[in-house]
Amino acid sequence: MEQKGVQLDRETFSLLCLICLDLLKDPVTIPCGHSYCMSCIKSFWNGEDQRKIYSCPQCRQTFTPRPVLVKNTMLAALVEELKKNGLQAAPADHCYAGPEDVACDVCTGRKRKALKSCLTCPASYCKNHLQPHYDAPPLKKHKLVDPSEKLQENICSRHDELMKMFCRTDQQSICYLCPVDEHKGHDTVSAAAERTERQRELEVSRQNIQQRIQDREKDVKLLQQKVEAVNRSADKAVEDSEKIFTELIHLIQKRSSDVKQQIRSQQETEVSRVKELQEKLEQEITELKRKDTELKQLSYTEDNNQFLHNYPSLSQLSASTDSSSINIRPLRYFEDVTAAVSELRDQLQDILREKWTNISLTGTEVDVSLPPDPKTRAGFLRYSSEITLDPNTASAYLLLSKGNRKAEGMRKQLPYSSHPDRFTGWCQVLSRESLTGRCYWEVEWRGGGVRVAITYKNISRAGGSTECGFGFNNKSCALYCDNNGYNFLFNNIKTPIPGPRSSRVGVYLDHTAGILSFYSVSKTMTLLNRVQTTFTQPVYAGICLCYYSYGDTAEFCKLK
């Protein structure tokens, strides 16, 4: 009885349609020898009418033209005999596809969940319809991946062939026929070869991200130390100031309160600024970790075309927060206040002894404000900064010289190495040095025109969009100088600026006060434009020459 049961199961299985997974209805046998319900195989072949090539859902053998279907009377009789004996096909061990699942392409009626997708066929198969890929030698060579709903994206819409190649010229996946016509003469490689190269780039990107995470974590620790040092310095300054003012008794109690308030205000401002930068770095760490996770997931993608499709949007890295100004050094945040108060105490004691009746309370005020802005060129030169240009940011159409202080527009691209900081769509270059505090520099220009600019480091670099151009976004501003006059550019808004024409422009920056001024420099200095704003991070000097202005130059001058 046990052997008979096994034999009966095998017989029943042989009368199953591997499309609907039920007993054969109007069974037909196709040329390769496999049998299906007539309606099932007709429906399957109707989906292949466009290609005019018909295949067996089980062994994938193809037939041209479409075979004529004739009912297999012997199989029909066997099915009827089984039905008379009360036998039905055993319930299949499967689950049906839900809205979030990939459905089997072979199943008719209610679709079952696909177990694998074949990149070679291309189609998705449930457990039962996938079995031929494990049994038939020709199908064993096919590439099986996790179920995917995007298999049709692997088919060339023009030639209806599987896209196994990649066009580097147009950066898109193509089939083997595309290089014959619309991609003729283009740089093409196999998709697998391109995937291998991009995979190497992905690993390098991940290493860079991991290194940046480590660098940012170190910067956060440095910032924490800086906060603690600021607090210690402020606390000590308050304590010392209170002791000194106590010695002066009632005459300067009010002044003591004033100084303490100024110290606390500056302490709050400094701590707030440092903590803001600390928060930005922590956010960057979180973003980098998320980016690393996305790249890791992308590296596991088995479908080459899906990998290449998603790679450009995932491989780009946001600009890094500048941390060049972070350093730990002996701090003297409020010691100068303490010294000023001590000196004032000594002076007051002398005054009280010698001129008791002429005491002026105004003499006890402690001036902790910054010195006023310079009024003469000699005054500006006290804050002169020696600025050099960063070759890694220079457009391939700019030639740097004179110790990287001068940029000249070129007719042809220069063989610069690829670098993520390089401007690719604008003829621009940034300074190597970040600028904080008070700075002054001058730019000498020749030719059709130049934009003298300042910008945050995280300005975009790739392409010719407004997000990259100096003065066309909210991360940069610029004074445009040409033979017709001046224009101030910020956030893609141009404002004409009157003033005497000059081939030399002076730039004064007070980063702490949020002041940016441009001057026309000749025998005298004439203010062209003054901007009052708030800088949230260090800035960089920049210059931009117009494309096709061959021979135009801009040079950061050496100031004595």
C-alpha positions as CSV (number, residue, x, y, z in Angstrom):
1,M,0.0,0.0,0.0
2,E,2.8,2.4,0.8
3,Q,4.5,1.8,-2.6
4,K,1.1,2.2,-4.3
5,G,0.6,5.6,-2.7
6,V,4.0,6.9,-3.8
7,Q,3.2,5.7,-7.4
8,L,-0.1,7.4,-7.3
9,D,1.4,10.7,-6.1
10,R,3.9,10.6,-9.0
11,E,1.1,9.8,-11.5
12,T,-1.0,12.7,-10.2
13,F,1.9,15.1,-10.4
14,S,2.5,14.1,-14.1
15,L,-1.0,15.3,-14.8
16,L,-0.5,18.7,-13.3
17,C,-0.3,21.8,-15.4
18,L,2.8,23.7,-14.3
19,I,1.2,27.0,-15.1
20,C,-2.0,26.8,-13.0
21,L,-0.6,23.9,-10.8
22,D,-4.0,22.1,-11.1
23,L,-5.1,18.9,-13.0
24,L,-4.8,19.4,-16.7
25,K,-7.9,20.8,-18.5
26,D,-8.1,20.1,-22.2
27,P,-4.4,18.9,-22.0
28,V,-2.1,19.7,-25.0
29,T,1.5,18.6,-25.5
30,I,3.8,21.1,-27.1
31,P,6.8,20.1,-29.3
32,C,9.3,19.9,-26.4
33,G,7.1,17.2,-24.8
34,H,5.7,19.1,-21.8
35,S,2.0,19.3,-21.3
36,Y,-0.3,22.1,-20.2
37,C,-3.9,23.2,-20.0
38,M,-4.8,24.5,-23.5
39,S,-6.1,27.8,-22.0
40,C,-3.0,28.2,-19.9
41,I,-0.4,27.8,-22.7
42,K,-2.5,29.9,-25.0
43,S,-2.6,32.7,-22.5
44,F,1.2,32.3,-21.9
45,W,1.9,32.5,-25.6
46,N,-0.4,35.4,-26.2
47,G,2.0,37.4,-24.0
48,E,4.9,36.5,-26.4
49,D,3.0,37.4,-29.7
50,Q,4.9,40.7,-30.0
51,R,8.3,38.9,-30.2
52,K,6.9,36.2,-32.5
53,I,9.1,33.7,-30.5
54,Y,7.3,31.2,-28.3
55,S,8.8,29.3,-25.5
56,C,8.1,26.5,-23.0
57,P,7.5,27.9,-19.5
58,Q,9.3,24.8,-18.1
59,C,12.4,24.2,-20.2
60,R,12.4,27.5,-22.1
61,Q,12.8,25.8,-25.5
62,T,11.7,28.3,-28.2
63,F,9.5,27.6,-31.3
64,T,8.9,29.6,-34.4
65,P,6.2,29.9,-35.7
66,R,3.6,29.4,-33.0
67,P,2.9,25.7,-32.7
68,V,-0.6,24.5,-33.5
69,L,-2.3,23.0,-30.3
70,V,-4.1,19.7,-30.5
71,K,-5.8,18.1,-27.5
72,N,-3.9,15.1,-26.0
73,T,-6.8,12.5,-25.8
74,M,-4.7,10.0,-23.8
75,L,-3.9,12.6,-21.1
76,A,-7.5,13.7,-21.1
77,A,-8.7,10.2,-20.4
78,L,-6.2,9.7,-17.6
79,V,-7.4,13.0,-16.0
80,E,-11.0,11.9,-16.2
81,E,-10.2,8.5,-14.7
82,L,-8.5,10.2,-11.7
83,K,-11.5,12.4,-11.3
84,K,-13.9,9.4,-11.3
85,N,-11.8,7.8,-8.5
86,G,-12.3,11.0,-6.4
87,L,-8.7,12.1,-6.7
88,Q,-7.7,15.8,-6.9
89,A,-4.4,17.5,-7.2
90,A,-2.7,17.9,-3.8
91,P,-2.7,21.4,-2.5
92,A,0.5,23.1,-3.6
93,D,2.9,24.2,-1.0
94,H,2.9,27.9,-1.7
95,C,1.6,31.3,-0.7
96,Y,-0.1,33.8,-3.0
97,A,1.5,37.1,-3.9
98,G,0.3,40.1,-1.9
99,P,0.4,43.8,-2.9
100,E,4.0,44.1,-1.6
101,D,5.2,40.8,-3.2
102,V,6.7,40.0,-6.6
103,A,4.3,37.7,-8.5
104,C,5.2,34.7,-10.5
105,D,5.1,35.5,-14.3
106,V,4.1,32.0,-15.3
107,C,1.1,31.5,-13.0
108,T,-2.3,32.2,-14.5
109,G,-5.3,33.3,-12.5
110,R,-4.3,34.1,-8.9
111,K,-0.5,34.7,-8.9
112,R,1.8,33.1,-6.4
113,K,4.7,34.8,-4.7
114,A,7.9,34.6,-6.7
115,L,10.9,32.9,-5.1
116,K,13.5,34.1,-7.6
117,S,13.8,36.3,-10.6
118,C,15.9,35.3,-13.6
119,L,17.9,38.0,-15.2
120,T,18.5,35.9,-18.4
121,C,14.8,35.0,-19.2
122,P,13.9,37.7,-17.8
123,A,11.0,36.6,-15.5
124,S,10.0,35.8,-11.9
125,Y,9.1,32.3,-10.8
126,C,7.3,30.8,-7.8
127,K,8.7,27.7,-6.2
128,N,7.0,25.3,-8.6
129,H,7.8,27.1,-11.8
130,L,11.4,27.8,-10.7
131,Q,12.2,24.1,-10.5
132,P,13.2,23.8,-14.2
133,H,16.0,26.3,-13.6
134,Y,17.4,23.8,-11.1
135,D,16.8,20.7,-13.2
136,A,17.4,21.6,-16.9
137,P,21.1,22.0,-17.8
138,P,20.6,25.0,-20.1
139,L,18.6,26.9,-17.4
140,K,21.2,26.2,-14.7
141,K,23.4,28.8,-16.3
142,H,20.9,31.5,-15.9
143,K,21.5,34.3,-13.3
144,L,18.9,34.0,-10.5
145,V,18.5,36.9,-8.0
146,D,16.0,37.8,-5.3
147,P,12.5,38.6,-6.7
148,S,12.4,42.0,-8.5
149,E,9.6,43.9,-10.0
150,K,12.0,45.9,-12.2
151,L,13.1,43.2,-14.6
152,Q,11.5,45.0,-17.6
153,E,14.0,47.8,-17.0
154,N,16.7,45.3,-18.0
155,I,15.1,45.0,-21.5
156,C,16.1,47.4,-24.3
157,S,13.0,49.3,-25.4
158,R,14.4,49.7,-28.9
159,H,15.6,46.2,-29.6
160,D,13.7,44.1,-27.0
161,E,16.9,42.5,-25.9
162,L,18.5,42.0,-22.5
163,M,20.7,45.0,-21.6
164,K,24.0,43.4,-20.8
165,M,26.3,46.3,-21.8
166,F,26.9,49.8,-20.6
167,C,27.6,52.9,-22.6
168,R,30.2,55.1,-20.7
169,T,29.6,57.9,-23.2
170,D,25.9,58.3,-22.4
171,Q,26.1,56.7,-18.9
172,Q,23.3,54.2,-19.5
173,S,22.7,50.5,-19.9
174,I,22.3,49.1,-23.4
175,C,21.8,45.8,-25.3
176,Y,24.3,44.3,-27.6
177,L,22.6,45.8,-30.7
178,C,22.6,49.4,-29.5
179,P,26.3,50.0,-30.4
180,V,25.3,49.3,-34.1
181,D,23.1,52.4,-34.4
182,E,22.3,55.1,-31.8
183,H,25.4,54.2,-29.7
184,K,27.7,53.7,-32.6
185,G,31.3,54.7,-31.9
186,H,30.6,55.2,-28.1
187,D,32.8,53.8,-25.3
188,T,30.9,50.6,-24.4
189,V,31.8,47.8,-22.0
190,S,29.9,44.9,-20.5
191,A,27.6,45.7,-17.6
192,A,29.6,43.3,-15.4
193,A,32.9,45.1,-16.2
194,E,31.4,48.5,-15.4
195,R,29.9,47.1,-12.2
196,T,33.3,45.9,-11.1
197,E,34.9,49.3,-11.7
198,R,32.0,51.1,-9.9
199,Q,32.2,48.6,-7.0
200,R,35.9,49.6,-6.5
201,E,34.8,53.2,-6.5
202,L,32.1,52.4,-4.0
203,E,34.6,50.8,-1.6
204,V,36.9,53.8,-1.9
205,S,33.9,56.1,-1.1
206,R,33.1,54.0,1.9
207,Q,36.6,54.2,3.2
208,N,36.5,58.0,2.7
209,I,33.3,58.1,4.7
210,Q,34.6,56.0,7.5
211,Q,37.7,58.2,7.7
212,R,35.6,61.3,7.7
213,I,33.5,59.8,10.5
214,Q,36.6,59.2,12.6
215,D,37.8,62.8,11.8
216,R,34.5,64.3,12.8
217,E,34.4,62.3,16.0
218,K,37.9,63.7,16.9
219,D,36.6,67.2,16.1
220,V,33.7,66.8,18.4
221,K,36.0,65.8,21.2
222,L,38.2,68.9,20.5
223,L,35.1,71.1,20.6
224,Q,34.0,69.6,23.9
225,Q,37.4,70.4,25.3
226,K,37.1,73.9,23.9
227,V,33.7,74.4,25.6
228,E,35.2,73.3,28.9
229,A,38.2,75.6,28.5
230,V,35.9,78.6,27.7
231,N,33.8,77.9,30.8
232,R,36.8,77.6,33.0
233,S,38.3,80.8,31.7
234,A,35.0,82.6,32.1
235,D,34.5,81.4,35.6
236,K,38.0,82.4,36.7
237,A,37.6,85.8,35.1
238,V,34.3,86.4,37.0
239,E,35.9,85.3,40.3
240,D,39.0,87.5,39.8
241,S,37.0,90.5,38.7
242,E,34.7,90.2,41.8
243,K,37.7,90.2,44.1
244,I,39.2,93.2,42.5
245,F,36.0,95.2,42.5
246,T,35.4,94.3,46.2
247,E,38.7,96.1,47.0
248,L,37.3,99.2,45.4
249,I,34.2,98.9,47.7
250,H,31.2,101.0,46.9
251,L,32.7,103.3,44.3
252,I,32.9,100.7,41.6
253,Q,30.3,98.1,42.5
254,K,28.1,99.1,39.6
255,R,31.1,98.8,37.2
256,S,31.8,95.3,38.6
257,S,28.3,94.2,37.7
258,D,28.6,95.7,34.2
259,V,31.9,93.8,33.6
260,K,30.4,90.5,34.9
261,Q,27.5,90.9,32.5
262,Q,29.7,91.5,29.5
263,I,31.8,88.5,30.4
264,R,28.8,86.3,30.7
265,S,27.4,87.6,27.4
266,Q,30.6,86.9,25.6
267,Q,30.8,83.5,27.3
268,E,27.3,82.6,26.1
269,T,28.1,83.8,22.6
270,E,31.3,81.8,22.3
271,V,29.8,78.6,23.9
272,S,26.7,78.9,21.6
273,R,28.9,79.2,18.5
274,V,31.1,76.2,19.5
275,K,28.1,74.1,20.4
276,E,26.4,75.0,17.1
277,L,29.4,73.8,15.2
278,Q,29.5,70.7,17.4
279,E,25.9,69.9,16.6
280,K,26.6,70.3,12.9
281,L,29.5,67.9,13.1
282,E,27.3,65.4,15.0
283,Q,24.6,65.7,12.3
284,E,27.3,65.1,9.7
285,I,28.4,62.0,11.4
286,T,24.9,60.7,11.5
287,E,24.4,61.5,7.8
288,L,27.7,59.8,6.9
289,K,26.7,56.7,8.8
290,R,23.4,56.7,7.0
291,K,25.2,57.2,3.7
292,D,27.6,54.3,4.5
293,T,24.6,52.0,5.2
294,E,23.1,52.9,1.8
295,L,26.3,52.2,0.0
296,K,26.7,49.0,1.8
297,Q,23.2,47.9,0.8
298,L,23.9,49.0,-2.8
299,S,27.1,46.9,-2.8
300,Y,25.0,43.8,-2.1
301,T,22.7,44.5,-5.1
302,E,22.9,41.5,-7.4
303,D,21.3,43.1,-10.4
304,N,24.0,45.0,-12.3
305,N,21.6,47.4,-14.0
306,Q,19.9,48.2,-10.7
307,F,23.3,48.8,-9.2
308,L,24.4,51.1,-12.0
309,H,21.0,52.9,-12.0
310,N,21.2,53.7,-8.3
311,Y,24.9,54.3,-8.0
312,P,25.1,57.9,-9.3
313,S,22.5,59.2,-6.8
314,L,24.0,57.3,-3.9
315,S,27.8,57.8,-4.6
316,Q,27.7,61.6,-4.4
317,L,28.9,63.0,-1.1
318,S,27.8,66.1,0.5
319,A,30.4,68.7,1.3
320,S,32.3,68.3,4.6
321,T,31.9,70.8,7.4
322,D,35.1,72.8,7.7
323,S,36.9,72.2,10.9
324,S,40.3,73.8,10.2
325,S,39.7,76.4,12.8
326,I,39.2,73.8,15.6
327,N,42.3,73.7,17.8
328,I,43.2,73.4,21.4
329,R,45.7,75.9,22.6
330,P,46.3,78.0,25.7
331,L,43.2,80.1,26.0
332,R,43.0,83.7,27.1
333,Y,39.3,84.5,26.6
334,F,38.8,86.8,29.5
335,E,42.2,87.3,31.1
336,D,42.5,90.6,29.2
337,V,39.4,91.8,31.1
338,T,41.0,90.8,34.4
339,A,44.2,92.6,33.5
340,A,42.2,95.8,32.5
341,V,40.3,95.7,35.8
342,S,43.6,95.3,37.8
343,E,45.1,98.2,36.0
344,L,42.0,100.2,36.6
345,R,42.2,99.5,40.3
346,D,45.8,100.7,40.6
347,Q,44.9,103.9,38.6
348,L,41.9,104.5,40.8
349,Q,43.9,104.2,44.0
350,D,46.3,106.8,42.7
351,I,43.5,109.0,41.7
352,L,41.8,108.6,45.0
353,R,45.0,109.5,46.9
354,E,45.9,112.5,44.7
355,K,42.6,113.9,43.4
356,W,40.0,112.8,45.8
357,T,37.6,115.6,44.9
358,N,37.9,115.1,41.2
359,I,36.9,111.5,41.0
360,S,35.1,110.7,37.8
361,L,33.0,107.6,37.8
362,T,33.2,107.4,34.0
363,G,36.9,106.6,34.3
364,T,35.9,103.2,35.8
365,E,34.3,101.9,32.7
366,V,36.0,98.9,31.1
367,D,36.1,99.0,27.3
368,V,35.8,95.4,26.1
369,S,34.5,96.3,22.6
370,L,36.4,95.6,19.4
371,P,38.5,98.4,17.8
372,P,36.6,100.4,15.1
373,D,36.8,99.5,11.4
374,P,39.9,100.9,9.6
375,K,39.4,104.2,7.8
376,T,42.6,104.3,5.7
377,R,44.4,101.9,3.5
378,A,47.2,101.8,6.1
379,G,44.6,100.7,8.6
380,F,43.3,98.0,6.3
381,L,46.8,96.7,5.6
382,R,47.1,95.9,9.4
383,Y,44.7,93.0,8.7
384,S,46.2,91.9,5.3
385,S,46.0,88.2,4.7
386,E,48.3,86.3,2.3
387,I,45.9,84.2,0.2
388,T,46.9,81.3,-2.0
389,L,44.6,79.3,-4.4
390,D,43.8,75.7,-3.8
391,P,44.7,73.7,-7.0
392,N,42.3,70.9,-6.0
393,T,39.4,73.4,-6.5
394,A,40.6,75.0,-9.7
395,S,38.6,74.5,-12.9
396,A,40.4,72.6,-15.6
397,Y,40.3,75.9,-17.7
398,L,42.3,77.8,-15.1
399,L,46.1,77.9,-15.0
400,L,47.6,78.7,-11.6
401,S,50.9,80.5,-11.3
402,K,53.0,82.8,-9.0
403,G,52.9,80.4,-6.1
404,N,49.2,79.7,-6.7
405,R,48.2,83.4,-6.3
406,K,47.3,84.0,-10.0
407,A,44.7,82.4,-12.2
408,E,44.6,82.6,-16.0
409,G,41.8,81.5,-18.3
410,M,42.9,78.9,-20.9
411,R,41.5,77.9,-24.3
412,K,41.7,74.1,-23.6
413,Q,41.3,72.0,-20.5
414,L,44.4,71.3,-18.5
415,P,45.2,67.7,-17.5
416,Y,44.2,68.1,-13.8
417,S,43.5,65.0,-11.8
418,S,39.9,64.2,-10.7
419,H,39.1,65.6,-7.3
420,P,35.8,66.0,-5.4
421,D,36.6,69.6,-4.5
422,R,37.2,70.7,-8.2
423,F,34.7,73.1,-9.9
424,T,33.7,71.3,-13.1
425,G,31.1,73.6,-14.7
426,W,32.3,77.1,-13.6
427,C,35.7,78.7,-14.3
428,Q,36.3,79.2,-10.6
429,V,38.9,78.5,-7.8
430,L,38.9,78.8,-4.0
431,S,41.5,79.9,-1.6
432,R,43.4,77.3,0.4
433,E,43.0,79.3,3.6
434,S,39.7,79.6,5.5
435,L,39.0,83.1,6.8
436,T,37.8,84.2,10.2
437,G,38.3,87.3,12.4
438,R,39.4,90.4,10.5
439,C,41.0,90.0,7.0
440,Y,41.8,92.2,4.1
441,W,43.1,91.3,0.6
442,E,43.3,92.8,-2.9
443,V,42.7,91.3,-6.3
444,E,44.3,92.6,-9.5
445,W,42.4,91.6,-12.6
446,R,42.9,92.0,-16.4
447,G,40.6,91.1,-19.3
448,G,36.8,91.0,-19.9
449,G,35.7,90.6,-16.3
450,V,36.0,88.8,-13.0
451,R,33.9,87.9,-10.0
452,V,35.7,88.5,-6.7
453,A,33.9,86.4,-4.1
454,I,33.6,84.8,-0.7
455,T,31.9,81.5,-0.1
456,Y,31.2,78.8,2.4
457,K,33.2,75.6,1.8
458,N,30.1,73.5,1.3
459,I,29.2,75.2,-2.0
460,S,28.4,72.6,-4.7
461,R,31.2,71.8,-7.1
462,A,30.0,69.5,-9.9
463,G,28.2,70.9,-13.0
464,G,27.1,74.4,-14.2
465,S,24.0,75.0,-12.0
466,T,23.5,78.1,-10.0
467,E,24.2,76.1,-6.9
468,C,27.9,76.1,-7.9
469,G,28.4,79.7,-9.3
470,F,29.7,82.4,-7.0
471,G,26.9,84.9,-6.3
472,F,24.1,82.7,-7.7
473,N,23.1,81.0,-4.4
474,N,22.8,81.7,-0.7
475,K,26.3,80.2,0.1
476,S,28.3,82.8,-1.7
477,C,28.4,86.5,-2.8
478,A,30.5,88.3,-5.3
479,L,31.5,91.6,-6.8
480,Y,31.4,91.3,-10.6
481,C,33.9,93.7,-12.2
482,D,34.2,94.5,-15.9
483,N,34.9,97.4,-18.1
484,N,31.4,98.7,-17.8
485,G,31.4,99.0,-14.0
486,Y,30.4,96.8,-11.0
487,N,27.5,94.6,-9.9
488,F,27.0,92.9,-6.6
489,L,25.7,89.3,-6.8
490,F,23.9,87.3,-4.1
491,N,21.4,84.5,-4.3
492,N,21.1,85.1,-8.1
493,I,20.1,88.7,-7.6
494,K,22.3,91.4,-9.4
495,T,22.6,94.9,-8.0
496,P,24.4,97.6,-10.0
497,I,27.1,99.3,-7.9
498,P,28.3,102.8,-8.8
499,G,32.0,103.7,-8.3
500,P,35.3,104.6,-10.0
501,R,36.6,101.9,-12.3
502,S,39.8,100.2,-11.2
503,S,41.8,97.1,-12.1
504,R,42.3,96.4,-8.3
505,V,39.6,95.5,-5.8
506,G,40.0,95.5,-2.1
507,V,38.0,93.1,0.2
508,Y,37.6,93.7,3.9
509,L,36.0,91.0,6.1
510,D,35.1,91.2,9.8
511,H,33.8,87.7,10.3
512,T,32.9,88.1,13.9
513,A,30.9,91.3,13.3
514,G,29.4,90.0,10.0
515,I,30.8,92.8,7.9
516,L,31.9,92.4,4.2
517,S,33.1,95.5,2.2
518,F,34.4,95.9,-1.3
519,Y,36.6,98.8,-2.3
520,S,37.9,100.3,-5.6
521,V,41.7,100.7,-5.0
522,S,43.8,103.1,-7.0
523,K,45.6,106.1,-5.5
524,T,42.7,106.2,-3.0
525,M,40.2,103.7,-1.6
526,T,36.5,104.1,-2.5
527,L,33.9,102.0,-0.8
528,L,31.8,100.2,-3.5
529,N,29.5,98.0,-1.3
530,R,29.1,97.1,2.3
531,V,27.2,94.1,3.6
532,Q,26.0,93.4,7.1
533,T,25.2,89.8,7.8
534,T,25.8,86.8,10.1
535,F,28.5,84.2,9.1
536,T,27.7,80.7,10.5
537,Q,31.0,79.1,9.4
538,P,34.4,80.1,8.1
539,V,34.5,81.5,4.6
540,Y,36.9,81.2,1.7
541,A,38.0,83.7,-0.9
542,G,37.3,82.9,-4.5
543,I,37.6,84.2,-8.1
544,C,35.7,83.4,-11.2
545,L,36.7,84.2,-14.8
546,C,34.2,84.0,-17.7
547,Y,34.5,81.0,-20.1
548,Y,36.1,81.7,-23.4
549,S,37.9,84.7,-21.9
550,Y,41.3,83.3,-22.9
551,G,44.2,85.1,-21.3
552,D,42.1,86.9,-18.7
553,T,43.8,86.9,-15.3
554,A,43.1,87.5,-11.6
555,E,45.8,87.7,-9.0
556,F,45.8,87.9,-5.2
557,C,48.3,90.7,-4.5
558,K,51.1,90.6,-2.1
559,L,50.5,93.5,0.4
560,K,53.2,95.2,2.3
